[in-house]
């Protein structure tokens, strides 16, 4: 009875942490879109977000014991992981979101788990099955609907441009997942998260321009709050809370909370930014989530 109670408390804490993460990460899409609409450059949003979070990640890396025994090969892999998850993901997401809605961006990013499975299967890390293939096909069909018809207007490259750029963010995140996997067997997840985030932050520094300084010195109180929200709550605390969820429930159960992120993001965009939710966007989003869920259940 005594051992069951702490376990129940850990599981309860994990559920709460994952619910908080889902809300925070869903809200990030609206925050990014708002900053873009206010004239902030896509690269500046990513850079400022991670500069805010960097001291926390440095402390986390130190408190978690660092990465003892890190080999040169693993260091090169870690550098690639950091560039992909910070520079590749966030810059692509921010640039693409400038040309589409926050809800559409979230639905396209939701394809990342499916892309991860595709890459892992191609590399021989996962086994191909009919059920998994069917789920992936449904997910990709859903993204095609979101990209081509989700805007609700006529079919055009102009409407597809934003979602297609955001698709590069999903690809970057999928590559990050595949490259990170071998490191998880040798190093702490918290240390890897902190180290890759710090490496990625260094990768963002070359994007700094004179306008970046102007963006900081001339930022409004509202925009500063959005940057702090992205940096502290979504990036630093979000990753910490996600790890609490992973430790308490395991990856299979924890990932179910990720399905709610694009749904919440679409709702936040509609309520906070007056974004239109079209029938095709809803249909495409449903296909993406159903396909990804089916593919991941087949993986378990």
Protein Blocks (a to p, Z undefined) as FASTA:
>chain_A
ZZmmmmmmmmmmmmmmmmmmmmmmmmmmmmmmmmmmnopafklmmmmmmmmmmmmmmmmm
mmnopaghiafklmmmmmmmmmmmmmmmmmmmmmmmmmmcfklmmmmmmmmmmmmmmmmm
mnopaccdfklmmmmmmmmmmmmmmmmmmnopacdfklmmmmmmmmmmmmmmmmmmmmmm
mmmmmmcfklmmmmmmmmmmmmmmmmpcfklmmmmmmpcfklmmmmmmmmmmmmmmmmmm
mmmmmmmnojmlmmmmmmmmmmmmmmmmmmmnopacdfklmmmmmmmmmmmmmmmmmmZZ
